[in-house]
Each structure stands twice: as C-alpha cells, then as structure tokens.
Amino acid sequence: MIVKAEGLTLRYDNVRVFSNISFTVRGGEALILTGRNGSGKTSLLKIISGIIPWIKQGKVTGEIRIDGLNPLENPDPLAYKVRMLPPDPQQFLLAPTPYDDIGFSLSILGMSSVKERIGDIASRLAFTDILFSPVLELSSGQQQKTAIASTIAPGVKCLLLDEPISHLDWIEKDNLLKLIREFKNNGFCFIIATHYPEYFYNISDAILTLGEHSSEYCDNKDYKVKTENDQRVVLKAADISYVYPNGNTVLRKINLSLLKGEILVVYGRNGSGKSTLLYTLAGVLKPSTGCISFESKPAILPPDPVKVFTMPTLRKELSSYNPDPSFIRAFDVDGLMNRPLNYLSTGELKKSALTVLFATGSRILLMDEPEAGLDPISRCRLAKLITRLSSLGASVIVATHDKDFGHMIATRELVLEEGELRSVA
C-alpha cells in the first residue's frame, strides 16, 4: 500500500483551502496531519477517500495515487482499500450492536462467511464481550473500536482517522495507540488528522502541518532508530546533593553516569529539581555534597536560547571558533548565519544555540526543556537535530516534563522524584 500526493491544491468556489501539498505514506507507516481549524485536515482525508470531489464538491488539482489508482478519476475501486472514520464514531455506526454493524459492513462489501469473519475480527481487537451490547450504551472508546472493526475487511489497508482521540479518556487513548501500532505491524497505513499531534509521536512516521494556504512536512524516521554508544563514561556524578539556602533539599545523593553518544532524558514535575540537576552537572551550581567528573566541560542550553549568545548574529558568534563549512551544513543553519537573533523563530534560535554550543568543543550537552514553545514541525526537527548531535559524538541529557518528546529521542530515561533519580517503568 502506497499513498502518494504531489502538489495537491483544494478550492471551495473561489476560496483556497490549501495548496501544493505533497507526501508519501507506505504500508506500516502513519502520517499525522495537524493544523488550525479550517486548515483543511478533514478535507484532505476526504480527497484521499474519494468523498471530494465525488460526494462533496470541491476543485482539486495536483496528483494523488493510492496503489497506482487515482481517486479523483474513479473512487470506486478504492472502497476496498481505504476507509475513513469521522471524529464521532456514532456517525459511522448504523446498526444496534457491534455484531450487527460489523456484519452489515462486511455484507455490503460482498464478503462471504460473515459470521466467522465477525468472530475473527472481534477476537483480533479483543472486544468479544461487547459484541451484542447496544451501541448507544458503549463508551466512546468501545464505539471507536467498533467503528474500526467495521472497516476491517479483506483488501482494506489504509485507515483515515479524523480527530480519533477527541472523545476518549486517557485509558482509551492508550488503547487506541496500541491498536494502531498493532495494525501498523500488520502492514496497514494510517493518516490521522488531529489537534494533538504530540500524542501520536511514538507511532508516527511523518508530520504534515497545514497552514494558511500552505503546508510543512517533516518525516521523523531519523530519530526512530535509537542511538548506539560505545559504553565509555563521559560524565559521572557520585552522591551529589543540593540544598537551597532556605534549607530545602532538592537533590539527594544522586549517582549518575552518562555514556558517549547517549541521549539521557530526565523527567520530572515542575519544581522537582530537573533544572537544578542540569546546572549542578554543568558546574554552574556547586553541589552541597558529592563530586562530578567529566571528559569535557558540559555546555547547557537554557530554556531561553538567547542567553547562549553574546553577539547579534550566529555568524559573528561562531567567528571566534572558525568552524569548517561542513559543520555549518551539518547543522543546517546556513540560511540563519546573518539574520539578527530577534528575527529568528524559537525553533531557529534553539538550533542556532546548539550549533554554538557544539562549536565550543563541548561534547556533553545539557538541555533544559528544549522542546518548550515549539510547534509540531519544530519539535520534529529538534528531535532529529538531537539525534544528529549524538551521531556526531555528543552525549546529551535532556530535562523535560514532556514524555511524548522524551520518548522520541531517548536511549535511556529516568525520572526525578523527591530528589532521587529512578528508572522509568
């Protein structure tokens, strides 16, 4: 299964919804669509499914192919390959019970042995216990699972989900992610429209952000592969504690080793001491007890990246280090070199600041909430940059309360609670 779009543009009457959208999704992959209300996420799903322009009017230009078939020319053959689920699963459910609804969907697709297929699907999705329950008495998560089950038929290999978690509680959200991951492993492709892209990072392969008449695409395959390291310890903290002047102990006899090439993510709630830990490891704060040793002096990226700079542009900041041109290309900052810092976006500032820190020669980088304030595309790019830093020989510690971001990049994860570092279950 391959869904490929090139230069897609949609207009309703004289209003342009989006333009020049291109992407490729293969079997076993998930593309996340995000953007503001009205940016065209649902409309894009409807183009892929053939609803636009055949059921709902809209002028579509560009190309889209699904296993070589063009839904803009004839959507009928794709009914057996692509199914779309609306935000409210009740809109999709037509029968009184899950058993009846799945059976109805299979029968209108001309499937034989319907009863056996229903049992197989129910077992596969683990909801045999609700097969004969009234649909209106099911939870939103159970209705969602029933709607997905109703799409499962031989030949269906691509599911389009429109805001699938908007009605789910946190347990049902986790169950949906597990279900999507299982389906991906079986070769299904997913295109998911959502206002909460961060929730899908761990099962996504690319993000497409729709903006006002434009789009931005970022694949995240580079950081899905966990970084290997050579087991050499480059930083070691032994029994370090830190007590604030008011007597509050925030770090309690912490022992920590950081390996070469490792990306260690430390989670913790606000006020748990994550920033204090980083600044203590960097030598900015002196530990109340214990000692710290390292191969090279750690460099720290603060939440405000402007604090890294002493000069008005990146080029002037780097001039004292005289970096090789290949270094600039590796960080993809060539277009930012001469721009004043106050003209850079938050994401561009953080990328520029990391370039400066790496140029100093430090190969131990400590980052304090680096993803804060970034949009989904910028988070994606930052995650890829952090992984690239690791591949260039840097060892990284990231302090964050955002587990979705941490899971994207971590080779190891710890949580700071009550002043102590603990393993993440």
C-alpha positions in Angstrom: 0.0 0.0 0.0 1.4 3.4 -1.0 -0.5 6.7 -0.8 1.4 9.4 -2.7 0.3 13.0 -3.2 2.1 15.6 -5.3 1.1 19.3 -5.5 -2.4 18.9 -4.2 -4.5 22.1 -4.1 -8.1 22.4 -2.9 -10.5 25.2 -3.5 -14.1 25.7 -2.5 -15.6 28.1 -5.0 -13.1 30.9 -5.1 -11.6 30.1 -1.6 -8.3 28.3 -1.5 -8.1 25.8 1.4 -4.6 24.5 0.9 -2.1 24.4 -1.9 0.9 22.4 -3.2 0.7 19.5 -0.6 3.0 16.5 -1.2 3.6 13.4 0.9 4.1 9.7 0.7 2.8 7.1 3.2 3.5 3.3 2.8 2.1 0.3 4.4 3.2 0.0 8.1 3.5 3.8 8.4 1.5 6.6 9.9 1.2 10.2 8.7 0.0 12.8 11.2 -2.0 15.8 9.9 -2.2 18.8 12.1 -3.1 22.5 11.7 -5.7 25.0 12.9 -9.4 24.7 12.5 -10.2 25.3 8.8 -6.7 24.4 7.6 -8.1 21.5 5.5 -7.2 18.4 7.5 -10.6 16.8 7.2 -10.9 17.9 3.5 -7.5 16.2 2.7 -8.8 13.0 4.2 -12.0 13.3 2.1 -9.9 13.8 -1.0 -7.9 10.6 -0.2 -11.1 8.6 0.4 -12.8 10.0 -2.7 -15.5 11.9 -0.9 -14.2 15.1 -2.5 -15.0 15.8 -5.3 -17.4 12.9 -5.9 -19.8 13.4 -2.9 -18.8 16.8 -1.6 -18.0 19.4 -4.2 -14.5 21.0 -4.4 -12.0 21.8 -7.1 -8.9 19.6 -6.6 -5.7 20.0 -8.7 -2.4 18.1 -8.4 -2.0 14.3 -8.3 -2.8 11.6 -5.8 -2.3 7.9 -6.2 -3.3 5.0 -4.0 -1.5 1.9 -5.2 -1.5 3.5 -8.6 -5.2 4.3 -8.5 -6.5 7.9 -8.8 -9.5 8.7 -6.5 -10.0 11.9 -8.4 -10.8 9.9 -11.6 -12.7 6.9 -10.1 -13.0 6.3 -6.3 -15.0 3.0 -6.6 -12.0 0.5 -6.7 -10.6 2.2 -3.6 -13.6 1.4 -1.4 -12.0 -2.0 -0.8 -8.6 -0.4 0.2 -9.3 2.9 2.0 -11.8 3.6 4.8 -12.3 6.9 6.6 -13.6 7.3 10.2 -15.3 10.6 11.3 -14.5 12.3 14.6 -17.7 10.9 16.3 -17.8 7.1 15.8 -21.6 7.2 16.2 -21.7 8.8 12.8 -20.2 5.7 11.4 -22.2 3.1 13.3 -25.5 2.2 11.7 -26.7 -0.9 13.5 -27.9 -1.6 17.1 -24.9 -3.7 18.2 -21.3 -4.1 17.2 -22.1 -7.6 15.8 -24.8 -6.2 13.5 -22.7 -3.2 12.5 -19.6 -5.3 11.5 -21.8 -7.8 9.7 -23.6 -5.0 7.8 -20.2 -3.5 6.7 -18.9 -6.9 5.6 -22.1 -7.8 3.7 -22.3 -4.6 1.7 -18.7 -5.2 0.6 -19.8 -8.6 -0.7 -17.9 -10.7 1.9 -18.8 -14.3 2.4 -18.7 -16.3 5.7 -19.7 -13.1 7.6 -20.4 -14.8 10.9 -16.9 -16.3 11.0 -15.3 -13.1 10.0 -17.1 -11.2 12.7 -15.7 -13.6 15.3 -12.2 -13.3 13.9 -12.3 -9.5 14.0 -13.7 -9.4 17.5 -11.0 -11.7 18.8 -8.3 -9.8 17.0 -9.5 -6.5 18.5 -10.3 -8.0 21.9 -13.9 -7.0 22.3 -15.9 -10.2 22.1 -17.5 -9.3 25.4 -19.4 -6.3 23.9 -20.3 -7.8 20.5 -24.0 -7.9 21.4 -24.2 -4.8 23.7 -26.3 -1.9 22.4 -24.0 0.6 20.6 -25.5 3.6 22.4 -24.5 2.0 25.8 -20.9 1.6 24.8 -18.1 4.0 25.9 -16.6 6.3 23.3 -13.5 4.1 23.2 -15.7 1.0 22.6 -17.6 2.8 19.9 -14.3 3.8 18.3 -13.1 0.2 18.4 -16.4 -0.9 16.9 -16.1 1.6 14.1 -12.5 0.5 13.3 -13.7 -3.1 13.4 -16.4 -2.3 10.9 -13.7 -1.1 8.4 -11.7 -4.3 8.7 -12.3 -6.4 5.6 -10.0 -8.2 3.2 -8.3 -5.7 1.0 -8.6 -2.7 3.4 -5.1 -1.5 4.1 -5.4 2.2 4.8 -7.4 3.9 7.6 -8.1 7.6 7.7 -8.8 8.8 11.2 -10.3 12.2 11.9 -9.7 13.5 15.4 -9.8 10.0 16.8 -9.0 10.9 20.4 -11.3 13.8 20.9 -13.9 11.8 22.8 -11.5 9.4 24.6 -10.3 9.3 28.2 -6.6 8.6 28.8 -7.0 4.8 29.1 -9.0 4.6 25.9 -6.4 6.8 24.2 -3.6 4.4 25.2 -5.7 1.5 24.0 -6.2 3.2 20.6 -2.4 3.8 20.3 -1.8 0.1 20.9 -4.4 -0.8 18.3 -2.8 1.5 15.7 0.6 0.1 16.5 -0.6 -3.5 16.1 -2.3 -2.6 12.7 0.9 -0.9 11.5 2.8 -4.0 12.3 0.3 -5.9 10.1 1.0 -3.6 7.1 -1.8 -1.0 7.5 -1.1 2.6 6.8 -2.7 5.4 8.8 -3.3 9.0 8.0 -4.5 10.8 11.2 -5.9 14.3 11.5 -5.5 15.7 15.0 -5.1 18.9 17.1 -2.9 16.8 19.4 0.0 15.5 17.3 2.2 15.1 20.3 0.0 12.2 21.4 0.8 10.3 18.3 4.6 10.9 18.1 5.6 7.4 19.1 3.5 5.7 16.4 4.1 8.3 13.7 6.5 8.3 10.8 5.9 11.8 9.4 4.0 15.0 10.3 2.3 17.3 7.8 1.3 20.7 9.2 -1.3 22.6 7.2 -1.1 26.3 7.5 -2.9 29.2 5.8 -2.8 28.2 2.2 0.5 26.3 2.8 1.9 23.2 4.4 5.1 22.0 6.1 6.3 18.4 6.1 8.8 16.6 8.4 9.5 12.9 8.5 10.7 11.5 11.8 12.3 8.3 10.6 15.8 9.5 11.5 15.1 9.6 15.2 13.0 6.5 15.4 16.3 4.4 15.5 17.8 4.5 18.9 21.4 5.7 19.0 24.1 3.2 19.8 27.0 4.2 22.1 30.5 2.8 22.9 29.9 2.4 26.6 32.6 4.9 27.6 31.6 7.1 30.5 32.0 10.8 29.7 30.3 12.2 32.8 29.9 10.8 36.3 28.2 12.2 39.3 28.8 10.5 42.7 26.5 11.1 45.7 25.6 14.6 44.7 23.1 16.5 46.8 21.9 20.1 46.6 20.4 22.1 49.4 18.9 25.6 48.7 19.8 28.4 51.1 16.4 28.1 52.7 17.3 24.5 53.7 15.1 22.8 51.1 16.9 19.7 49.8 16.1 19.2 46.1 18.8 16.6 45.1 19.5 13.7 47.4 22.8 11.7 46.9 22.3 11.2 43.2 24.6 8.8 41.3 24.6 9.1 37.5 26.8 8.0 34.6 26.5 9.3 31.1 27.9 7.3 28.2 29.4 8.6 25.0 26.7 9.1 22.3 23.9 8.5 24.9 20.7 10.6 24.9 19.5 10.5 28.5 16.1 12.0 29.2 15.2 13.1 32.8 11.6 13.6 33.5 10.1 15.3 36.5 7.2 17.6 37.5 7.6 21.3 37.8 9.7 22.1 40.8 11.2 18.6 41.0 14.7 19.8 40.6 15.4 19.0 36.9 17.0 22.4 36.1 19.0 22.3 39.4 20.4 18.9 38.4 21.5 20.2 35.0 23.1 23.4 36.4 24.8 21.3 39.1 26.2 18.9 36.4 27.3 21.8 34.3 29.2 23.4 37.3 27.1 26.5 37.5 25.8 25.4 40.9 28.2 23.7 43.4 26.8 20.5 44.9 26.3 20.5 48.6 27.8 17.0 48.8 29.4 14.6 46.3 31.6 15.2 43.2 31.3 15.4 39.5 33.9 14.4 36.8 33.7 14.7 33.0 35.8 14.3 29.9 34.9 17.8 28.6 33.1 20.6 30.4 29.4 20.3 29.9 27.6 23.0 28.0 24.0 23.9 28.8 21.1 25.0 26.6 18.8 27.1 28.9 15.0 27.4 28.2 15.8 30.9 26.7 18.4 30.1 24.0 19.2 33.8 23.5 21.3 33.5 26.7 23.8 31.4 24.8 24.7 34.4 22.6 27.0 37.4 23.1 26.8 38.6 19.5 23.9 39.8 17.4 24.1 37.1 14.7 25.1 33.5 14.5 27.9 34.2 12.1 29.5 36.7 14.5 29.0 34.3 17.4 30.8 31.5 15.5 33.6 33.7 14.2 35.8 33.1 17.2 35.5 29.3 16.7 36.2 29.4 12.9 34.0 26.3 12.1 34.5 24.3 8.9 31.8 24.9 6.2 30.8 21.2 6.5 30.0 21.9 10.2 27.5 24.6 9.2 25.9 22.3 6.7 25.6 19.5 9.2 23.5 21.8 11.5 21.5 23.2 8.5 22.0 26.8 9.7 23.5 28.4 6.6 20.4 30.4 6.0 20.4 31.7 9.6 24.0 32.9 9.7 23.5 36.6 9.0 20.0 37.1 10.4 19.6 39.1 13.6 18.7 37.0 16.5 15.5 38.9 17.1 14.3 37.8 13.6 14.7 34.1 14.3 11.8 31.9 15.4 12.1 29.9 18.7 13.0 26.8 16.8 15.7 28.6 14.8 17.1 30.1 17.9 17.4 26.8 19.6 19.1 25.2 16.6 21.5 28.1 16.4 22.3 28.0 20.1 23.0 24.2 19.8 25.3 25.0 16.9 27.2 27.4 19.1 27.5 25.1 22.0 28.8 22.3 19.8 31.3 24.7 18.2 32.8 25.4 21.6 34.2 21.9 21.5 32.0 20.5 24.3 30.6 17.1 23.6 28.4 16.9 26.7 25.2 18.9 26.1 22.6 19.5 28.8 19.3 20.8 27.6 16.6 22.3 29.8 13.1 21.9 28.4 14.4 22.3 24.8 11.0 21.5 23.2 9.1 24.2 25.1 7.3 26.7 22.9 7.9 24.7 19.7 5.2 23.8 17.1 5.0 20.1 16.0 7.3 20.6 13.0 9.9 22.4 15.0 9.8 19.7 17.7 10.3 17.1 15.0 13.3 19.0 13.6 14.7 19.5 17.1 14.4 15.7 17.8 16.3 15.0 14.6 19.0 17.5 15.5 19.5 16.0 18.9 19.9 12.5 17.3 22.3 14.0 14.8 24.4 15.5 17.7 24.6 12.1 19.2 25.8 10.6 15.9 28.5 13.3 15.8 29.8 12.1 19.1 27.9 14.2 21.6 26.4 12.9 24.8 23.1 14.6 25.7 21.0 15.0 28.8 17.5 16.4 28.3 15.4 17.6 31.2 11.7 17.8 30.5 8.2 17.1 31.8 7.1 16.2 28.3 7.2 12.4 28.0 6.0 12.4 24.4 9.0 14.4 23.3 11.3 12.4 25.5 10.2 9.0 24.1 11.1 10.3 20.6 14.8 10.7 21.3 15.8 8.8 24.4 18.2 5.9 24.6 17.7 5.9 28.3 15.0 7.5 30.5 15.0 8.4 34.2 12.5 10.3 36.4 13.5 12.7 39.2 11.1 12.3 42.2 11.6 13.5 45.7 15.2 14.4 44.9 16.1 11.0 43.7 16.7 9.6 40.2 14.6 6.5 39.4 14.2 4.2 36.4 11.2 4.7 34.2 9.0 1.7 34.2 
